[in-house]
Amino acid sequence: MSWTRRGWIGAAGALWVPGRSLGAAKRVVYVCGDHEYGGEQTLPLFAKEMDQRYGLTHTILTSKPDQNGETDLPGLEALSSADLAVFYLRWRRLPADQVAHIEKYMKSGKPMLGFRTTSHSFRYPAGDSLEAWNRWGAEAFGTPPGWGADGHTHFGHQASTDVRVNAEKSRHPVLQGVAKEFHTRSWLYRVLPKWPPEDAEKLLIGKCINPNKPAEDNPVAWTWRNSHGGKVFYTSLGHPEDFAVEAFQRLCANAILWLLGNEVPRRWKGRMTIEVPYRGMVKPG
C-alpha cells in the first residue's frame, strides 16, 4: 500500500480518494456533434473538471471529420459501458448501426443528459427508414419533437436569457447552491405550450432579453423520467459562453451527480475554467 497526494493505492492498484467510496469510478460518455455551439470543445473541459473534482471517468465521442460531419459518429459502442450518457447533438443523419447503440442505451433505462440542440438531434429526409428518429428528443428528454415541431423555435441570435430558479422546485438536489438568478448568452428556446411533459419537473425558467418577436417566459431546464424508465435532465442552455457562468457550471455538475445517483455536495469547489468562444456555423473547407 502506498500514498499519493490524492489518497492511497491498494495492492490491486485501485486509487482511493478521501470522501469517496471504494470501487470503480463511474463512467460518463459524452456524445458531441452540434455544428454551431462547440460542444466538442466545452464538454471535454467540463468532463476533465468533473473527473478531478468527483472521481469520475469519461469518454468523449465526436462527429467526423469535424462538427459538421452529420453521417459519422464513431465509437458509440462505448455507451454499452456508460453509467451516464450526455448528448450534445444537432441534425445528424447517422447510419442505422450507429443509431442502434443510442437506441440500446436509451431502452436500457440508464440516465441521460441533453444539452440545447439535442432537442433536434436528427434530421433524416422524408421517407428515410430512420425518419422517426427526428422526434427522438421527445421520447428521450421530453423536448419538442424536432425543430419547428409544436412551435419549437427561438427569438433571434441577438437575444440572451435571464434565468431564474422555479421557486416551487428550489429544494431539488440539482439546484443545490445554484444562484437564484443568473444571465446566459443562449438565446431562449420556445418549448411551450406542449413541452416539457406534465410530469416533468421544471427547474429553471428563462426570460428572453432583446427578442426579435414577442417572447413568453419558457422553461430552460427540467428533469423527467422517460417511457423507458430512464432518469433524464435536459437544458436548452449550452452556448459556449454559458459554460463560463459559474451558476451554469454548478447546475450541470449537480445534474450529472444526481443522474449518477451520487450525493450532490453542499460545498462547491469554485468556478471552473472553461473559456470557449462562440464560433457560430463554420462551413467545411
N, C-alpha and C positions, 0 to 999 in steps of 0.2 A: 504494500500500500504506500502511495506517495501523495504528496500535497502539490497543488498548483495554486495560483493566485485566485482561482475561482472556486476551488473545493478540493476533494480528494479523488484519486483514481484507485479503484479496487483492483484485485487480481485479474478480473475479466476485462479490464481496460475501460470500464464504464465511468464516465465523469459524473460525480455528484456535486451539485451546486447548492449552497445553503439556501433554504427556503423552498427547495424543490424535492419532490418525491423521487425515489429511485425508479428506474425503468427507462425504456426507450423514449426518446424525445418525439413529440407529436409532429407529424409532417404536414405542411401546408403546400399545396400545389397551386401556383398562380398561372392562369391561362390568359395570355395577352395578345391582342390584335385589334386595335381600335381606330386606325387611320390617323386620328386627329390629336388625341389628348396625351400621348406619350406614356401610356400605361406600362410599356416595356422598359421605360426609364424610371418612373416613380416607384413602381411596385418592387423592383429589386432593392432599392434603397430602403424602402419601408420594411421589406422582409428581413433584411440584414439587421435592422434595429430590433425587430421582434425576436429574432433568434438570440441576439446578445442580451436583451432585457429579460426574456421569459423562457429561454432554453428550448426554443422550437427549432425545427429544421425546415428547409424549404426547397422547392424545385420551381424554377421559372421556365415556362414554355412560351415561345413567341412565334408569330407567323413568319413564314419565309416567302421571299428573301428578305422582306422588311415588313413594316407595319401595314403596308398596302397589299401584302400578299393574302388575298381573300380565299385561296383554294388549297392552302397547305399550312398545317399547324402540327408539325411532327412532335412525337413524344407523349401523346395523350394517354398512352398505356400507363404512364406514371400515376394516373388517377386511381388505379387499382390499389395502390398502397397509401393513398392520401387519407388523412384524418379530416381534412377540410379542403375544399376546392374553392378558389377565389377566381372569379371571372371578370375580365375587362375586355369585352368583345364588341365589334360593330360590323354588321353586314358581311359576315363570312359566308362562303359557299364551299364548305369543307366536303371532301368525299365521304361516302357512306361509312367506310371503315374507320375514319377518324371520329365522325359523329357518334358512332356506336360506343366509343369509350365514354363520351359525355353522357349518353343515354344510360349506360350501365351504372355510372356513378350516381346519377340523379335517382334512378329507380332503386338504388341500394338504401335510400333514406338517410344517407350521410349529410352532414350540414354543408351549406353553400353560402357564399357571399358574392354579391354582384355590384359592380360599380357602373354608374351612369349609362353609357350606351349599351350595356348588357341587356337593356330592355328591348333592343333591336339587334341582337347578336347575329342573326342570319337574314339573308335576303336571296332566297332561291327564286328563279324565274317561275312564272305561272306554268303549271303542268309538270314541273320537276318532281321526281319521286320523293324529294325531301322538302317540298314546299311547306308542309305542315310545321317544319322547324322555324319558320318565320314568326310563329306565335310562341316560341319557346319561353320567352320572358314571362308570359302569363302563367304558364304551367310551373316553371321553376321558382319564380320570385314574386309572383303576384303583381307584375307590372302590366301596363297595357300590352296588347298582343302585337307589338311591332310599331315602327314609326308611322305616324299618320293614322293608326288604328284607334278608334274610340277617342279621337281628338288629341292624340299624343303629339305634342309639338313643344316649341319653346318661344321665347319672347325677344329673340334677337341677340346676336353676338356682342352688341354694345352693352347689354344688361349685365347685372350681377345680382347677388341674392343675400338678403339679410335673413339669417336663420335664428329660430328660437326653439327652445325645448317645449314640447307639448306638456303643459302643466299636469295633465291627467296621467302622464306616464313618467313623471320626473324621477320616480324611485326605481325605474327599470335598471338592471345592472349595466346595460350598455351605455347608460347616461351617467354612470359614476364619474364625478369630477369634471364632466363636460360643461363648459361655460353655458349659462342660460341663454345668452345671445352672442352671436358672432357673425362675421361677414365672410362670404366666399366669392370668388371670381366666377364660379359656374353660373351661367345664365339659367334661369329657372325652367324646369320641365313641367309641362301640364300633364297630370295624370288623372285628375278628377274629371267627371264625377264618378266614373265606374271603378276606378282603381285607387289604391290597392283594395283587396277583398275586405269585406266587412269584418272578418275575424283577424285581420292584421292589426298589429299594434303600431300606430303612427307615433314615432318618437320625436321627429323634428318637423317643423313647418317652415316653409320658405316664403318670403315676400320679395317680389321682383322689384329691383331698383332700375329705373330708366328703361322700362319696357317699350317695345316698338308697337304694341297694341294693348288694349285693356287686359289686365292680368289680375286674376284672383290668387290668393294665397293657396299653395299646394303642399302636400306632404313631400319631404325630401329624404326621409329615411324611415324605414319600418322593419319590423320583424314579423315573421309568419311561419306557419308550418304548412308545407305544400302537400299535395294529394299523395305523395309517396312517403310521407312521414318525416321528411327532411326539415330540420330547423334552418331557417334562412334569415339573412339580413340583406337588405338592398338599400342603396342610397343613389339618388340621381345626381349627387355631387361627385367630384372627381377630376375637375380641371386641374392641371399640374400645379397651379398656384394654390389650390386648396390644400395640397399636401404640405405646404409650408405653414399652414394655420394650425396652431397648437391644439385648438379645440377639435378640429377635424382629425388630427393625428390621434388624439385620445379616443375619440369616438370609434375610429377604425380599430385601434388596438383593443379596446374593450369588446368590440363586436367579435373579433377573432377569438379572444379568450373565452367569451361567453359561448360561442358556437362550438368550441372545443370541449366545453364542459369544465373549463378551469375557473377558478375563482377570479373575479375581477378585483384587482387590488385597490385599496383606497389611496395608497401612495403612488405618485406619478414621478417618474424619473426625469422629467423635464422635456423640453422641446427637442424633437428630432431634427437633424439637419437634412432637409430634403428640399433642394433648390433646383427645380427643373423648369426652364422657361417654356411658355406655350409656343408651339411651332405651327399650329394650325394644320391644314391639309397640305402635305408635301407630295407633289407629283413624282412618280418614278423618273429617274434619269436627270 
